[in-house]
Amino acid sequence: TPTPEPGSPTPTPAPPTPTPLPSCTGEADCVAPTTFVWGEPGDIPVPQDYDGDHKADPAVWRPTNGTWYLQLSEMGGISTQVWGKSGDKPVPADYDGDGRSDLSVWRPESQKWLMINSSSGVYVERLGSQLDLPLPADYDGDGIADIAFWRPSIERWGIKLEPTEELREYKWGESEDIPVPGDYDGDGKADIAVWRPKNGFWYILLSSLPKGIIKAWGLPGDIPVPADYNGDGRTDLAVWRPREGTWYILYSTGGGFIHSLGEQGDLPVPADYDGDGKSDLAVWRPQTGTWFILPSSGILDNPLFNLLRGPSSAPTEGHR
């Protein structure tokens, strides 16, 4: 079990309650969610910045045919690409540091990471075991996503910062925890962290401190959705409560807010869709392939968001 940093607050059994936003305090709070269909039942939502314009692009990966369907906000167009196959896990991230997320899958059966770097082409790396959870992130602050995993069976993290470097291992968390890496201290490096469903506690190993910290935020049944919701460069603690469709967000600077978006069965997909440096509340509805995005700026200017139907199942180009 992680040890809290001396002087850190003692966790309490129940989370504190953030102050709800008034019903209408400004443009972003008064606007209705942007809604559009992109994807179909069985798809996996994978929003990332694939075109390098600092805006997350709505995207899905289809396990049945290994196809990625991307709405590129900068280009104002649709991109489809076959990469992966049934049984793979999509793990898009910026693996080459060019500011664009790369298509990538992790193949449990062979423990291989298969990437199409937007700058240098195909790259394959073997790391992990079949039951691991892949967790790519920039753990060393060099602007390049590192391949990493969490192994619940032995409660260990494995991180490979460079292709030629030895694997770094850390024991952190318990087998039933949910891994939630993020930059919680704002130093540009992703921190190892887990959220414990049975008590709503966050156990965070900050890269800037020699020991971990423990914070309480959330209740059993919640889904952790950490992200930088206020644009200060630090990941905020946040949970989405499916039975209510409510987001509970605790800013790293103090304070927070509550907002309703989504319903039971939705998948939360927060990301910065409007490019203002703040993550936006968003959910994807698997039954219909519908996205619901509440932009923090109140504006989404991508004309593709007005599409009335989702992507075709037939890709226009492919590479496996």
C-alpha positions as CSV (number, residue, x, y, z in Angstrom):
1,T,0.0,0.0,0.0
2,P,1.4,3.4,-0.9
3,T,2.7,5.6,1.9
4,P,1.4,9.2,2.0
5,E,3.9,12.1,2.0
6,P,4.4,13.4,5.5
7,G,2.2,16.4,6.1
8,S,-0.3,15.4,3.5
9,P,-4.0,15.5,4.5
10,T,-5.4,12.4,6.1
11,P,-7.9,10.6,3.9
12,T,-11.5,10.7,5.0
13,P,-14.1,7.9,4.3
14,A,-16.3,10.2,2.2
15,P,-15.2,12.7,-0.4
16,P,-15.6,16.4,0.1
17,T,-18.4,18.1,-1.9
18,P,-17.4,20.6,-4.5
19,T,-19.4,23.7,-5.0
20,P,-21.9,23.3,-7.9
21,L,-21.9,25.8,-10.7
22,P,-24.9,28.1,-10.9
23,S,-27.3,27.2,-13.7
24,C,-25.8,29.8,-16.0
25,T,-22.6,31.7,-15.3
26,G,-21.3,32.3,-18.8
27,E,-21.1,31.1,-22.4
28,A,-19.6,27.7,-21.7
29,D,-22.1,26.9,-18.9
30,C,-25.2,28.0,-20.9
31,V,-24.4,26.1,-24.1
32,A,-26.1,22.7,-24.7
33,P,-23.7,19.8,-25.4
34,T,-22.6,19.4,-29.0
35,T,-24.1,16.1,-30.2
36,F,-23.2,14.0,-33.3
37,V,-23.0,10.3,-34.3
38,W,-19.5,8.9,-35.0
39,G,-19.1,5.1,-34.6
40,E,-21.4,2.2,-34.0
41,P,-22.0,-0.4,-31.3
42,G,-18.9,-2.5,-30.6
43,D,-16.5,0.4,-31.4
44,I,-13.9,1.7,-28.9
45,P,-13.7,5.5,-28.6
46,V,-10.1,6.8,-28.9
47,P,-10.2,10.6,-29.0
48,Q,-6.7,12.1,-29.5
49,D,-5.0,15.0,-31.3
50,Y,-4.2,13.1,-34.5
51,D,-3.5,16.1,-36.7
52,G,-1.4,18.3,-34.4
53,D,-3.7,21.3,-34.1
54,H,-4.0,21.0,-30.2
55,K,-7.6,19.8,-30.4
56,A,-8.7,16.3,-29.6
57,D,-10.3,14.6,-32.7
58,P,-13.3,12.3,-32.1
59,A,-12.3,8.8,-33.2
60,V,-13.2,5.2,-32.8
61,W,-11.4,1.9,-33.4
62,R,-13.5,-1.0,-34.7
63,P,-12.3,-4.4,-33.4
64,T,-14.2,-6.4,-36.0
65,N,-12.0,-5.0,-38.8
66,G,-9.1,-3.2,-37.1
67,T,-10.1,0.1,-38.6
68,W,-9.6,3.6,-37.2
69,Y,-12.2,6.2,-38.1
70,L,-10.9,9.7,-37.3
71,Q,-12.6,13.2,-37.6
72,L,-9.7,15.5,-38.1
73,S,-10.5,19.0,-36.8
74,E,-7.7,20.8,-38.6
75,M,-8.2,19.2,-42.0
76,G,-11.9,19.2,-41.8
77,G,-12.1,15.7,-43.2
78,I,-12.4,12.1,-42.4
79,S,-9.5,9.6,-42.2
80,T,-9.7,5.8,-42.1
81,Q,-6.9,3.5,-41.6
82,V,-6.6,-0.2,-40.9
83,W,-4.2,-1.0,-38.1
84,G,-4.7,-3.9,-35.7
85,K,-7.0,-6.9,-35.5
86,S,-9.7,-8.4,-33.2
87,G,-8.2,-9.0,-29.8
88,D,-5.9,-6.0,-29.9
89,K,-6.1,-3.1,-27.5
90,P,-5.9,0.4,-29.0
91,V,-3.2,2.6,-27.4
92,P,-2.8,5.8,-29.4
93,A,-0.3,8.3,-28.1
94,D,2.4,10.6,-29.5
95,Y,5.3,8.1,-29.6
96,D,7.6,10.2,-31.7
97,G,7.2,13.7,-30.2
98,D,5.9,15.4,-33.3
99,G,2.7,16.7,-31.6
100,R,0.4,14.2,-33.3
101,S,-1.0,11.0,-31.7
102,D,0.1,7.9,-33.6
103,L,-2.1,4.9,-34.3
104,S,-1.0,2.0,-32.1
105,V,-2.3,-1.2,-30.7
106,W,-1.1,-3.6,-28.1
107,R,-1.4,-7.3,-28.9
108,P,-1.8,-9.4,-25.7
109,E,-1.3,-12.7,-27.5
110,S,2.2,-11.8,-28.5
111,Q,2.9,-8.9,-26.0
112,K,3.7,-6.6,-28.9
113,W,3.2,-2.9,-29.3
114,L,2.6,-2.1,-33.0
115,M,2.8,1.6,-33.9
116,I,2.6,3.7,-37.0
117,N,4.7,6.8,-36.1
118,S,3.5,9.8,-38.1
119,S,7.1,10.8,-38.6
120,S,9.0,7.6,-39.1
121,G,6.7,4.8,-40.0
122,V,6.1,1.4,-38.4
123,Y,7.7,0.5,-35.1
124,V,7.2,-2.7,-33.1
125,E,8.2,-3.3,-29.5
126,R,7.6,-6.3,-27.3
127,L,6.8,-5.6,-23.7
128,G,4.4,-6.9,-21.1
129,S,2.4,-10.1,-20.5
130,Q,-1.1,-11.2,-21.7
131,L,-3.0,-9.9,-18.7
132,D,-1.3,-6.6,-18.3
133,L,-3.0,-3.2,-18.8
134,P,-1.2,-1.0,-21.3
135,L,-0.7,2.6,-20.0
136,P,1.4,4.7,-22.4
137,A,2.2,8.2,-21.2
138,D,5.1,10.6,-21.0
139,Y,6.7,9.5,-17.7
140,D,10.0,11.4,-18.2
141,G,8.8,14.7,-19.6
142,D,10.7,14.5,-22.9
143,G,7.5,15.1,-25.0
144,I,7.4,11.5,-26.2
145,A,4.9,8.9,-24.9
146,D,6.6,5.9,-23.2
147,I,5.3,2.4,-23.4
148,A,4.2,1.1,-20.0
149,F,1.9,-1.4,-18.3
150,W,0.4,-2.2,-15.0
151,R,0.3,-5.8,-13.9
152,P,-2.6,-6.3,-11.4
153,S,-1.6,-9.8,-10.5
154,I,1.6,-8.7,-8.8
155,E,0.7,-5.0,-8.3
156,R,3.6,-3.7,-10.4
157,W,4.1,-1.1,-13.0
158,G,6.6,-1.5,-15.9
159,I,7.9,1.6,-17.8
160,K,10.3,1.7,-20.7
161,L,11.6,5.2,-21.2
162,E,13.8,4.5,-24.2
163,P,13.9,1.6,-26.6
164,T,17.5,0.7,-25.5
165,E,16.9,1.2,-21.8
166,E,16.1,-1.5,-19.3
167,L,12.5,-1.8,-18.0
168,R,11.9,0.2,-14.8
169,E,9.5,-1.5,-12.3
170,Y,7.5,0.0,-9.5
171,K,5.2,-1.7,-6.9
172,W,2.2,0.6,-6.5
173,G,-1.4,-0.2,-5.9
174,E,-3.5,-3.3,-5.2
175,S,-4.9,-5.8,-7.7
176,E,-8.4,-4.4,-7.7
177,D,-7.3,-0.8,-8.2
178,I,-7.8,1.2,-11.4
179,P,-4.6,2.7,-12.9
180,V,-4.9,6.5,-13.5
181,P,-1.5,7.9,-14.5
182,G,-1.4,11.7,-15.1
183,D,0.7,14.8,-14.4
184,Y,-0.7,15.6,-11.0
185,D,2.1,18.0,-9.9
186,G,2.5,19.9,-13.2
187,D,6.2,19.1,-13.8
188,G,5.5,17.7,-17.3
189,K,5.9,14.1,-16.3
190,A,3.1,11.6,-15.9
191,D,2.9,10.3,-12.4
192,I,2.1,6.7,-11.4
193,A,-1.3,6.6,-9.7
194,V,-4.2,4.3,-8.9
195,W,-7.8,4.9,-7.8
196,R,-9.3,2.4,-5.3
197,P,-13.0,1.6,-6.0
198,K,-13.7,0.2,-2.6
199,N,-12.9,3.4,-0.8
200,G,-12.7,6.2,-3.4
201,F,-9.0,6.9,-2.5
202,W,-6.4,8.1,-5.0
203,Y,-2.8,6.9,-4.4
204,I,-0.4,9.0,-6.3
205,L,3.4,8.6,-6.6
206,L,4.4,12.1,-7.6
207,S,7.6,12.3,-9.7
208,S,8.6,15.5,-7.8
209,L,8.3,13.8,-4.3
210,P,10.2,10.9,-2.7
211,K,7.0,9.4,-1.4
212,G,3.3,9.1,-2.4
213,I,0.2,11.0,-1.4
214,I,-3.3,9.8,-0.7
215,K,-6.4,11.8,-1.4
216,A,-10.1,10.9,-1.1
217,W,-12.4,11.7,-4.0
218,G,-15.2,9.5,-5.3
219,L,-17.4,6.6,-4.1
220,P,-17.7,2.9,-5.0
221,G,-19.3,2.6,-8.4
222,D,-17.8,5.8,-9.8
223,I,-15.5,5.9,-12.8
224,P,-12.3,7.9,-12.5
225,V,-11.8,10.5,-15.2
226,P,-8.7,12.5,-14.2
227,A,-7.7,15.3,-16.6
228,D,-6.7,19.0,-16.6
229,Y,-10.1,20.7,-16.5
230,N,-8.9,24.2,-15.6
231,G,-5.9,24.5,-17.8
232,D,-3.3,24.9,-15.1
233,G,-1.1,22.1,-16.4
234,R,-1.9,19.7,-13.6
235,T,-4.2,16.7,-13.7
236,D,-7.3,17.2,-11.6
237,L,-9.0,14.5,-9.5
238,A,-12.4,13.7,-11.1
239,V,-15.0,10.9,-11.1
240,W,-18.1,10.3,-13.2
241,R,-21.0,8.7,-11.5
242,P,-22.9,6.5,-14.0
243,R,-26.1,6.1,-12.0
244,E,-26.6,9.9,-12.0
245,G,-24.6,10.9,-15.1
246,T,-22.8,13.4,-12.9
247,W,-19.2,14.6,-13.0
248,Y,-17.5,15.5,-9.8
249,I,-14.3,17.5,-10.4
250,L,-11.7,18.6,-7.8
251,Y,-9.3,21.2,-9.1
252,S,-5.6,20.8,-8.1
253,T,-5.8,24.5,-7.1
254,G,-8.7,24.0,-4.8
255,G,-12.4,24.2,-5.3
256,G,-14.2,22.3,-8.1
257,F,-17.6,21.8,-9.7
258,I,-20.4,19.4,-10.4
259,H,-22.0,19.0,-13.8
260,S,-24.4,16.5,-15.3
261,L,-23.6,15.0,-18.7
262,G,-24.4,11.4,-19.8
263,E,-26.4,8.5,-18.5
264,Q,-25.9,4.9,-17.4
265,G,-24.2,2.9,-20.1
266,D,-22.2,5.8,-21.5
267,L,-18.4,5.9,-21.7
268,P,-16.8,9.1,-20.4
269,V,-14.2,10.5,-22.9
270,P,-12.9,13.8,-21.6
271,A,-10.4,15.6,-23.8
272,D,-9.6,19.1,-25.1
273,Y,-11.9,19.2,-28.1
274,D,-11.9,23.0,-28.5
275,G,-8.2,23.6,-28.1
276,D,-8.4,26.1,-25.2
277,G,-6.0,24.0,-23.0
278,K,-8.8,22.7,-20.8
279,S,-10.3,19.2,-20.9
280,D,-13.9,19.2,-21.8
281,L,-16.7,17.0,-20.4
282,A,-17.7,14.4,-22.9
283,V,-19.4,11.0,-23.2
284,W,-19.8,8.4,-26.0
285,R,-23.0,6.3,-26.1
286,P,-22.2,2.8,-27.4
287,Q,-25.8,1.9,-28.2
288,T,-26.0,4.6,-30.8
289,G,-22.5,5.8,-31.5
290,T,-23.4,9.3,-30.3
291,W,-20.9,11.8,-28.8
292,F,-22.0,14.4,-26.3
293,I,-19.4,17.1,-25.8
294,L,-19.6,20.1,-23.5
295,P,-16.8,22.5,-24.6
296,S,-15.3,24.6,-21.8
297,S,-15.0,27.5,-24.2
298,G,-18.6,27.1,-25.4
299,I,-17.5,26.7,-29.0
300,L,-16.7,23.8,-31.3
301,D,-15.9,25.0,-34.8
302,N,-15.3,21.7,-36.5
303,P,-17.9,21.4,-39.3
304,L,-17.7,17.6,-39.1
305,F,-19.5,17.7,-35.8
306,N,-22.7,18.4,-37.8
307,L,-22.6,15.0,-39.5
308,L,-25.8,13.0,-39.1
309,R,-24.4,9.5,-39.5
310,G,-21.3,7.6,-38.4
311,P,-18.4,6.2,-40.4
312,S,-18.8,3.5,-43.0
313,S,-17.6,0.1,-42.1
314,A,-15.5,0.0,-45.4
315,P,-12.1,1.6,-45.0
316,T,-10.6,3.6,-47.9
317,E,-7.0,2.7,-47.2
318,G,-5.3,0.2,-45.0
319,H,-2.2,-1.2,-43.4
320,R,-2.0,-4.1,-41.0
